[in-house]
Structures are given as C-alpha cells and as structure tokens.
C-alpha cells in the first residue's frame, strides 16, 4: 500500500510540474497552447485572394482577314479585338487545322495584330489567337483560342 501511495504521489507531482517544465524549456512566458498558436498565426497571416488577378482572360474576337478569305499576296496582317484581362496574346498560324505544321508560333504578342510573311500560293492557312495573362499562375493563364482560316489561291 505504501508503494501504491508513493506511485500516486509521484504521478501527481509529475503531472503538475510538467507544464511548468515545458515552459522553462522554451523560455517561459506562461503562454497556453492557444496563445502560442495565435502568436504563430500572427507570424504568417493568411494571404488575401485577389480575384481580379486570378480571372481567366476573355477570348479574343478575330476581325481580319475574314473566314476563308482569299489572300493574293505573300503576306497578311492578322487582326483581332482587344480582350478583357489580356496582357499579351499567343498567336499560331499553321497549314493544317490541327496546328501540327506551324508557320508561326508567337507566345507574347503585345498588340492586336500580327504580320505573317512568306505565304505560299495554293495553300490553306489556319490561325488562332488566345489571350494570355502571364502573371496568373494560380489559375488558367490563357483563354480558349479563337480560330479562323484563309487561303492563298494558286498563281495562274
């Protein structure tokens, strides 16, 4: 019985002194776990989401040349309307509708037009433009592509 009483007394002493020993080991201050948690959270405040910066840019509207236009020279200027939220544009021109055979692939066009030169006669050209927001890495940086095509008739 004396041994049992001694063990109970030892356990009670240990239980009552452990929190104070823990405080002494980290510098004291008498902080509870909740207070320490709050202090740690103050060091790393939650970031406020900037919804405008995370918005996907709008899809551009292509204006020129019109769909299936006949281009009789060896160059053409592709034009589109400025899209909301776009900072730059990704322009692709290809000789196939799947954009496997690219003639041009410019990823940071700053204006709303793009010149394509050295067009070959007797070919169909497919072109597309996407709005890009380069600083928007948390969500989609790029809109869907707006696509069109034109042809260069064979010389007679």
Backbone as a chain_set.jsonl record, in Angstrom:
{"seq": "XXXXXXXXXXXXXXXXXXXXXXXXXXXXXXXXXXXXXXXXXXXXXXXXXXXXXXXXXXXXXXXXXXXXXXXXXXXXXXXXXXXXXXXXXXXXXXXXXXXXXXXXXXXXXXXXXXXXXXXXXXXXXXXXXXXXXXXXXXXXXXXXXXXXXXXXXXXX", "coords": {"N": [[0.816, -1.191, 0.0], [1.993, 1.186, 0.741], [3.74, 1.507, -1.321], [2.004, 1.88, -3.487], [0.757, 4.301, -2.735], [2.967, 5.944, -2.822], [3.569, 5.847, -5.557], [1.269, 7.077, -6.622], [1.504, 9.648, -5.514], [3.897, 10.425, -6.728], [3.128, 10.391, -9.432], [1.178, 12.41, -9.416], [2.73, 14.643, -8.734], [4.451, 14.731, -10.92], [2.618, 15.182, -13.004], [1.65, 17.716, -12.34], [3.908, 19.314, -12.48], [4.947, 19.122, -15.044], [3.861, 20.935, -17.125], [5.014, 23.364, -16.249], [7.71, 22.747, -16.452], [7.912, 22.429, -19.184], [7.406, 25.052, -20.037], [9.641, 26.349, -19.009], [11.62, 25.222, -20.571], [11.248, 26.352, -23.107], [11.622, 29.026, -22.744], [9.847, 30.216, -21.031], [7.259, 32.466, -19.984], [4.658, 31.77, -19.659], [2.613, 31.042, -21.518], [-0.359, 29.716, -22.872], [-1.324, 26.826, -24.864], [-3.116, 27.685, -26.795], [-2.613, 30.442, -26.881], [0.013, 30.429, -27.799], [-0.399, 29.301, -30.312], [-1.916, 31.325, -31.534], [-0.003, 33.374, -31.585], [1.859, 32.257, -33.343], [0.306, 32.147, -35.671], [0.043, 34.853, -36.174], [2.525, 35.447, -37.137], [2.48, 34.403, -39.706], [0.287, 35.567, -41.548], [-2.892, 34.894, -43.149], [-3.027, 34.844, -46.718], [-4.626, 37.237, -48.725], [-6.941, 36.655, -51.198], [-6.698, 37.825, -54.471], [-9.088, 38.381, -56.52], [-9.382, 39.525, -59.046], [-6.846, 39.295, -60.163], [-6.743, 36.593, -60.538], [-8.518, 35.985, -62.481], [-9.587, 34.469, -65.504], [-8.447, 35.446, -68.673], [-10.479, 37.041, -71.212], [-11.738, 35.531, -74.245], [-10.301, 36.373, -77.359], [-11.687, 38.332, -80.097], [-11.683, 37.648, -83.44], [-10.932, 39.692, -86.25], [-9.841, 40.262, -88.815], [-8.017, 38.629, -91.401], [-11.22, 37.861, -92.913], [-13.134, 34.816, -92.421], [-12.047, 32.203, -94.453], [-11.01, 33.902, -96.384], [-9.575, 35.085, -99.453], [-6.275, 35.509, -99.934], [-4.182, 37.367, -101.841], [-1.54, 38.038, -101.902], [1.879, 37.594, -100.713], [1.894, 37.999, -98.02], [0.146, 38.772, -94.947], [-1.853, 40.62, -92.629], [-2.882, 39.726, -89.542], [-5.683, 40.396, -87.528], [-7.342, 41.293, -84.467], [-9.793, 41.93, -81.879], [-9.166, 43.744, -78.855], [-8.969, 41.876, -75.89], [-10.681, 41.497, -72.793], [-8.84, 41.586, -69.818], [-6.558, 40.56, -70.931], [-3.049, 40.528, -71.247], [-0.994, 39.95, -72.977], [-0.821, 38.216, -76.178], [-1.214, 34.93, -77.587], [-0.272, 33.741, -80.592], [-0.869, 31.615, -83.299], [-0.085, 30.197, -86.436], [-0.813, 27.939, -88.974], [-0.479, 25.273, -91.427], [-2.267, 23.276, -91.343], [-5.395, 22.103, -89.93], [-5.124, 21.092, -87.348], [-3.004, 22.296, -86.215], [-0.436, 21.253, -86.34], [1.61, 21.602, -88.186], [3.243, 24.224, -87.878], [3.528, 27.568, -88.967], [3.937, 29.97, -87.804], [4.48, 30.787, -84.39], [3.972, 32.618, -81.971], [4.304, 33.601, -78.696], [4.086, 35.858, -77.089], [2.704, 38.274, -78.087], [2.269, 41.675, -78.19], [0.43, 43.565, -79.169], [-2.689, 44.008, -81.025], [-2.509, 42.857, -83.483], [-0.853, 40.933, -86.032], [1.76, 40.228, -88.213], [2.085, 38.084, -90.958], [4.386, 36.609, -93.032], [5.887, 35.485, -96.146], [4.041, 33.695, -97.323], [2.845, 30.817, -99.004], [1.654, 30.221, -102.282], [-1.478, 28.731, -103.188], [-2.258, 27.366, -100.881], [-3.979, 26.495, -97.823], [-4.363, 28.347, -94.864], [-4.421, 28.23, -91.379], [-5.346, 30.002, -88.512], [-4.977, 31.113, -85.129], [-5.767, 32.746, -82.022], [-5.039, 33.406, -78.65], [-5.867, 34.895, -75.525], [-3.599, 36.011, -73.064], [-2.469, 35.993, -69.724], [0.28, 36.515, -68.222], [1.136, 36.67, -65.511], [-0.623, 35.18, -64.068], [-0.513, 32.536, -62.488], [-1.84, 30.89, -60.714], [-4.33, 30.096, -61.559], [-5.925, 29.425, -64.697], [-3.868, 30.671, -67.233], [-4.363, 31.375, -69.768], [-6.77, 32.127, -72.281], [-9.383, 30.407, -74.135], [-8.615, 29.463, -77.502], [-9.36, 31.584, -80.268], [-10.352, 30.84, -83.487], [-9.624, 30.839, -87.047], [-9.474, 30.841, -90.673], [-7.675, 31.22, -93.805], [-7.051, 31.458, -97.35], [-4.537, 31.057, -99.865], [-4.763, 31.612, -103.06], [-3.771, 29.634, -105.9], [-1.248, 30.68, -108.159], [-1.938, 31.944, -111.434]], "CA": [[0.0, 0.0, 0.0], [2.885, 2.337, 0.771], [4.297, 1.665, -2.666], [0.923, 2.444, -4.299], [0.606, 5.703, -2.347], [4.148, 6.648, -3.32], [3.41, 5.982, -7.005], [0.229, 8.08, -6.869], [2.082, 10.949, -5.183], [4.874, 10.718, -7.774], [2.386, 10.693, -10.654], [0.544, 13.73, -9.246], [3.796, 15.642, -8.782], [4.907, 14.797, -12.304], [1.56, 15.792, -13.812], [1.523, 19.138, -12.022], [5.124, 20.067, -12.791], [5.326, 19.024, -16.465], [3.646, 22.173, -17.88], [5.984, 24.391, -15.876], [8.989, 22.342, -17.026], [7.844, 22.712, -20.616], [7.55, 26.496, -20.2], [11.027, 26.716, -18.754], [12.483, 24.765, -21.659], [11.147, 27.233, -24.281], [11.825, 30.423, -22.401], [8.857, 30.704, -20.077], [6.262, 33.363, -20.515], [3.348, 31.344, -19.186], [1.63, 31.01, -22.596], [-1.097, 28.473, -23.086], [-1.185, 26.325, -26.232], [-3.924, 28.536, -27.665], [-1.912, 31.713, -27.054], [1.162, 30.167, -28.67], [-0.93, 29.109, -31.661], [-2.275, 32.635, -32.073], [1.232, 34.099, -31.888], [2.433, 31.674, -34.559], [-0.533, 32.555, -36.802], [0.335, 36.251, -36.463], [3.75, 35.49, -37.933], [2.141, 34.025, -41.077], [-1.132, 35.868, -41.773], [-3.414, 34.292, -44.383], [-2.984, 35.723, -47.885], [-5.93, 37.63, -49.248], [-7.045, 36.31, -52.62], [-7.017, 38.906, -55.394], [-9.923, 37.699, -57.51], [-9.146, 40.075, -60.381], [-5.587, 38.748, -60.671], [-6.921, 35.179, -60.834], [-9.532, 35.82, -63.524], [-9.127, 33.993, -66.809], [-8.714, 36.494, -69.661], [-11.543, 36.755, -72.184], [-11.321, 35.029, -75.56], [-10.302, 37.485, -78.318], [-12.579, 38.245, -81.261], [-10.902, 37.843, -84.66], [-11.601, 40.647, -87.144], [-9.338, 40.281, -90.185], [-8.936, 38.506, -92.529], [-12.443, 37.114, -92.65], [-13.028, 33.366, -92.585], [-11.834, 31.684, -95.804], [-10.673, 34.99, -97.308], [-8.53, 34.777, -100.44], [-5.163, 36.45, -99.815], [-3.498, 37.274, -103.136], [-0.132, 38.427, -101.754], [2.638, 36.627, -99.907], [1.85, 38.384, -96.601], [-1.164, 39.176, -94.439], [-1.867, 41.096, -91.25], [-3.979, 39.153, -88.754], [-6.154, 41.394, -86.561], [-8.38, 40.878, -83.527], [-10.167, 42.959, -80.901], [-8.541, 43.619, -77.538], [-9.784, 41.055, -74.993], [-10.64, 41.917, -71.396], [-7.954, 40.811, -68.951], [-5.37, 40.081, -71.655], [-1.845, 41.353, -71.193], [-0.352, 39.632, -74.26], [-1.587, 37.224, -76.941], [-0.497, 33.794, -78.172], [-0.726, 33.636, -81.981], [-0.348, 30.475, -84.052], [-0.501, 30.066, -87.834], [-0.394, 26.613, -89.43], [-1.013, 24.839, -92.718], [-3.226, 22.189, -91.093], [-6.36, 22.531, -88.91], [-4.731, 20.613, -86.018], [-1.857, 23.125, -85.825], [0.761, 20.426, -86.226], [2.622, 22.202, -89.051], [3.197, 25.65, -87.563], [4.267, 28.55, -89.749], [4.289, 30.969, -86.79], [4.049, 30.449, -83.03], [4.449, 33.71, -81.121], [3.587, 33.479, -77.429], [3.946, 37.124, -76.368], [2.386, 39.377, -78.995], [1.781, 42.74, -77.31], [-0.658, 44.334, -79.764], [-3.85, 43.251, -81.511], [-2.284, 42.47, -84.878], [0.348, 40.115, -86.236], [2.08, 40.1, -89.638], [2.587, 36.792, -91.428], [5.036, 36.799, -94.335], [6.355, 34.292, -96.868], [2.949, 32.751, -97.569], [2.97, 30.076, -100.259], [0.429, 30.205, -103.087], [-2.172, 27.452, -103.303], [-2.379, 26.688, -99.581], [-4.899, 26.981, -96.795], [-3.685, 28.667, -93.61], [-5.298, 28.275, -90.21], [-4.729, 30.838, -87.485], [-5.724, 31.224, -83.877], [-5.232, 33.697, -81.05], [-5.523, 33.25, -77.277], [-5.468, 35.946, -74.591], [-2.709, 35.465, -72.032], [-2.152, 36.799, -68.551], [1.469, 35.788, -67.774], [1.322, 36.643, -64.057], [-1.724, 34.427, -63.46], [-0.083, 31.137, -62.418], [-2.672, 30.095, -59.808], [-5.43, 29.518, -62.345], [-5.579, 29.393, -66.114], [-3.2, 31.868, -67.714], [-4.691, 31.599, -71.171], [-8.156, 31.885, -72.677], [-9.511, 29.486, -75.262], [-8.207, 30.057, -78.775], [-10.325, 31.96, -81.297], [-9.716, 30.312, -84.699], [-10.135, 31.175, -88.369], [-8.59, 30.37, -91.745], [-7.675, 31.946, -95.072], [-6.356, 30.694, -98.393], [-3.731, 31.786, -100.845], [-5.043, 30.925, -104.331], [-2.627, 29.311, -106.762], [-0.975, 31.67, -109.215], [-2.392, 31.489, -112.759]], "C": [[0.86, 1.255, 0.0], [3.47, 2.588, -0.618], [3.26, 2.308, -3.586], [0.751, 3.931, -4.013], [1.784, 6.517, -2.864], [4.051, 6.87, -4.837], [2.378, 7.04, -7.373], [0.783, 9.473, -6.602], [3.092, 11.372, -6.257], [4.178, 11.122, -9.074], [1.745, 12.071, -10.582], [1.59, 14.84, -9.351], [4.282, 15.836, -10.217], [3.891, 15.512, -13.193], [1.459, 17.291, -13.566], [2.751, 19.944, -12.425], [5.51, 20.025, -14.259], [5.04, 20.3, -17.256], [4.657, 23.255, -17.526], [7.37, 24.04, -16.397], [9.02, 22.65, -18.52], [8.018, 24.2, -20.879], [8.988, 26.922, -20.01], [11.921, 26.329, -19.923], [12.379, 25.648, -22.898], [11.197, 28.703, -23.916], [10.766, 30.998, -21.493], [7.818, 31.575, -20.731], [4.86, 32.967, -20.125], [2.277, 31.328, -20.256], [0.925, 29.666, -22.641], [-0.887, 28.031, -24.534], [-1.947, 27.215, -27.211], [-3.213, 29.858, -27.95], [-0.696, 31.541, -27.96], [0.717, 29.983, -30.117], [-1.294, 30.43, -32.311], [-1.036, 33.439, -32.445], [1.885, 33.564, -33.163], [1.63, 32.092, -35.796], [-0.313, 34.019, -37.168], [1.6, 36.388, -37.305], [3.472, 35.231, -39.408], [0.662, 34.302, -41.331], [-1.612, 35.243, -43.075], [-3.378, 35.309, -45.524], [-4.401, 36.002, -48.358], [-5.945, 37.357, -50.747], [-7.44, 37.542, -53.43], [-7.771, 38.282, -56.566], [-9.676, 38.225, -58.924], [-7.872, 39.493, -60.994], [-5.727, 37.285, -61.063], [-7.925, 34.931, -61.953], [-8.896, 35.354, -64.832], [-9.41, 35.09, -67.833], [-9.78, 36.053, -70.662], [-10.942, 36.272, -73.503], [-11.348, 36.194, -76.551], [-11.276, 37.24, -79.47], [-11.768, 38.588, -82.511], [-11.659, 38.758, -85.622], [-11.126, 40.56, -88.594], [-8.127, 39.362, -90.317], [-10.158, 37.675, -92.153], [-12.229, 35.641, -92.946], [-12.999, 32.999, -94.067], [-11.591, 32.8, -96.828], [-9.556, 34.548, -98.246], [-7.466, 35.87, -100.362], [-4.296, 36.294, -101.064], [-2.033, 37.712, -103.079], [0.59, 37.382, -100.901], [2.725, 37.022, -98.434], [0.44, 38.834, -96.231], [-0.991, 39.683, -93.011], [-3.102, 40.529, -90.568], [-4.367, 40.171, -87.693], [-7.26, 40.81, -85.701], [-8.657, 42.022, -82.565], [-9.481, 42.669, -79.569], [-9.481, 42.86, -76.602], [-9.595, 41.509, -73.548], [-9.743, 40.986, -70.581], [-6.69, 40.316, -69.628], [-4.222, 41.065, -71.478], [-1.023, 41.163, -72.467], [-1.206, 38.57, -74.948], [-0.661, 36.128, -77.459], [-1.096, 33.586, -79.561], [-0.054, 32.431, -82.63], [-0.932, 30.496, -85.459], [0.051, 28.73, -88.31], [-0.995, 26.31, -90.79], [-1.953, 23.652, -92.57], [-4.154, 22.61, -89.953], [-6.029, 22.052, -87.497], [-3.517, 21.352, -85.465], [-0.615, 22.285, -85.527], [1.915, 21.055, -87.012], [2.565, 23.721, -88.9], [4.089, 26.47, -88.488], [4.753, 29.65, -88.811], [3.727, 30.52, -85.449], [4.644, 31.486, -82.083], [3.632, 33.737, -79.838], [3.404, 34.791, -76.685], [3.773, 38.299, -77.326], [1.713, 40.461, -78.163], [0.613, 43.536, -77.875], [-1.82, 43.45, -80.177], [-3.739, 42.977, -83.007], [-0.965, 41.712, -84.971], [0.557, 39.941, -87.732], [2.649, 38.721, -89.932], [3.151, 37.018, -92.825], [5.433, 35.446, -94.922], [5.263, 33.23, -97.015], [3.153, 32.087, -98.925], [1.628, 30.058, -100.981], [-0.158, 28.797, -103.119], [-2.309, 26.682, -101.996], [-3.49, 27.3, -98.748], [-4.079, 27.232, -95.534], [-4.734, 28.784, -92.51], [-4.589, 29.116, -89.159], [-5.621, 30.929, -86.263], [-4.979, 32.137, -82.915], [-5.856, 33.393, -79.693], [-5.025, 34.426, -76.447], [-4.64, 35.309, -73.486], [-2.509, 36.497, -70.933], [-0.947, 36.135, -67.883], [1.632, 35.694, -66.26], [0.279, 35.8, -63.334], [-1.384, 32.937, -63.41], [-0.981, 30.292, -61.539], [-3.848, 29.448, -60.525], [-4.988, 29.51, -63.804], [-4.994, 30.729, -66.546], [-3.725, 32.296, -69.07], [-6.171, 31.317, -71.42], [-8.184, 30.769, -73.717], [-9.054, 30.212, -76.525], [-9.435, 30.436, -79.595], [-9.654, 31.586, -82.614], [-10.407, 30.782, -85.975], [-9.177, 30.593, -89.41], [-8.666, 31.311, -92.933], [-6.925, 31.091, -96.079], [-5.529, 31.629, -99.254], [-3.918, 31.065, -102.176], [-3.77, 30.697, -105.139], [-2.473, 30.376, -107.838], [-1.375, 31.1, -110.569], [-1.392, 31.813, -113.808]], "O": [[0.528, 2.253, -0.639], [3.665, 3.732, -1.03], [3.599, 3.186, -4.38], [0.616, 4.732, -4.938], [1.611, 7.657, -3.296], [4.403, 7.937, -5.34], [2.575, 7.808, -8.315], [0.55, 10.388, -7.392], [3.135, 12.539, -6.649], [4.588, 12.076, -9.735], [1.76, 12.819, -11.56], [1.349, 15.862, -9.993], [4.497, 16.962, -10.666], [4.255, 16.34, -14.027], [1.207, 18.054, -14.499], [2.641, 21.142, -12.686], [6.336, 20.83, -14.688], [5.912, 20.73, -18.012], [5.111, 23.987, -18.404], [8.136, 24.936, -16.751], [10.044, 23.081, -19.051], [8.698, 24.584, -21.831], [9.501, 27.757, -20.756], [12.879, 27.038, -20.231], [13.328, 25.701, -23.681], [10.835, 29.547, -24.736], [10.799, 32.196, -21.213], [7.533, 31.426, -21.92], [3.944, 33.778, -20.254], [1.114, 31.579, -19.941], [1.544, 28.616, -22.468], [-0.334, 28.781, -25.339], [-1.481, 27.467, -28.322], [-3.2, 30.342, -29.082], [-0.408, 32.404, -28.789], [1.381, 30.456, -31.04], [-1.022, 30.643, -33.493], [-1.005, 34.104, -33.481], [2.403, 34.337, -33.969], [2.209, 32.361, -36.848], [-0.46, 34.397, -38.331], [1.733, 37.327, -38.089], [4.156, 35.781, -40.271], [-0.143, 33.371, -41.331], [-0.827, 35.077, -44.008], [-3.662, 36.489, -45.322], [-5.254, 35.115, -48.386], [-5.049, 37.79, -51.472], [-8.412, 38.22, -53.1], [-7.168, 37.727, -57.484], [-9.749, 37.466, -59.89], [-7.82, 39.228, -62.195], [-4.918, 36.779, -61.84], [-8.156, 33.782, -62.332], [-7.809, 35.796, -65.206], [-10.521, 35.62, -67.858], [-9.96, 34.864, -70.923], [-9.792, 36.57, -73.827], [-12.328, 36.938, -76.584], [-11.637, 36.103, -79.774], [-11.231, 39.689, -82.625], [-12.87, 38.624, -85.793], [-11.921, 40.763, -89.512], [-7.289, 39.328, -89.417], [-10.13, 36.893, -91.203], [-11.277, 35.259, -93.627], [-13.848, 33.448, -94.838], [-11.93, 32.652, -98.003], [-8.703, 33.74, -97.879], [-7.734, 37.026, -100.69], [-3.743, 35.223, -101.315], [-1.361, 37.749, -104.11], [-0.013, 36.416, -100.433], [3.522, 36.46, -97.683], [-0.351, 39.222, -97.091], [-0.106, 39.238, -92.28], [-4.231, 40.817, -90.967], [-3.502, 40.746, -87.031], [-8.019, 39.947, -86.142], [-7.867, 42.959, -82.448], [-9.247, 41.516, -79.206], [-10.669, 43.175, -76.534], [-8.49, 41.862, -73.135], [-9.871, 39.764, -70.646], [-5.835, 39.716, -68.978], [-4.408, 42.279, -71.552], [-0.426, 42.114, -72.972], [-2.186, 38.083, -74.383], [0.516, 36.365, -77.732], [-2.283, 33.289, -79.693], [1.159, 32.246, -82.529], [-2.115, 30.774, -85.651], [1.22, 28.414, -88.088], [-1.905, 27.0, -91.249], [-2.39, 23.081, -93.569], [-3.749, 23.393, -89.094], [-6.602, 22.562, -86.535], [-3.058, 21.056, -84.361], [0.143, 22.564, -84.598], [3.06, 21.042, -86.56], [1.923, 24.412, -89.69], [5.238, 26.117, -88.753], [5.841, 30.196, -88.992], [2.64, 29.947, -85.377], [5.687, 31.259, -81.471], [2.41, 33.878, -79.88], [2.631, 34.84, -75.728], [4.604, 39.207, -77.363], [0.704, 40.204, -77.506], [-0.135, 44.135, -77.103], [-1.933, 42.302, -79.747], [-4.746, 42.876, -83.708], [-0.09, 41.834, -84.113], [-0.366, 39.548, -88.445], [3.565, 38.249, -89.258], [2.47, 37.558, -93.697], [5.325, 34.408, -94.269], [5.513, 32.035, -96.856], [3.586, 32.732, -99.88], [0.583, 29.897, -100.35], [0.568, 27.804, -103.083], [-2.461, 25.461, -102.014], [-3.884, 28.451, -98.937], [-3.211, 26.435, -95.178], [-5.798, 29.37, -92.707], [-3.387, 28.968, -88.937], [-6.846, 30.836, -86.349], [-3.758, 32.286, -82.974], [-7.059, 33.149, -79.597], [-3.905, 34.899, -76.636], [-4.939, 34.206, -73.028], [-2.398, 37.697, -71.184], [-1.139, 35.259, -67.04], [2.212, 34.725, -65.77], [0.299, 35.718, -62.106], [-1.91, 32.158, -64.205], [-0.9, 29.065, -61.606], [-4.305, 28.374, -60.135], [-3.794, 29.582, -64.095], [-5.555, 31.786, -66.26], [-3.554, 33.445, -69.475], [-6.747, 30.392, -70.847], [-7.142, 30.256, -74.125], [-9.107, 31.44, -76.595], [-10.427, 29.707, -79.617], [-8.508, 31.969, -82.847], [-11.601, 31.082, -85.985], [-8.195, 29.936, -89.065], [-9.601, 32.102, -93.055], [-6.251, 30.127, -95.716], [-5.796, 32.827, -99.348], [-3.305, 30.022, -102.404], [-2.819, 31.475, -105.062], [-3.458, 30.902, -108.357], [-1.178, 29.912, -110.829], [-1.605, 31.505, -114.981]]}, "num_chains": 1, "name": "protein.A"}
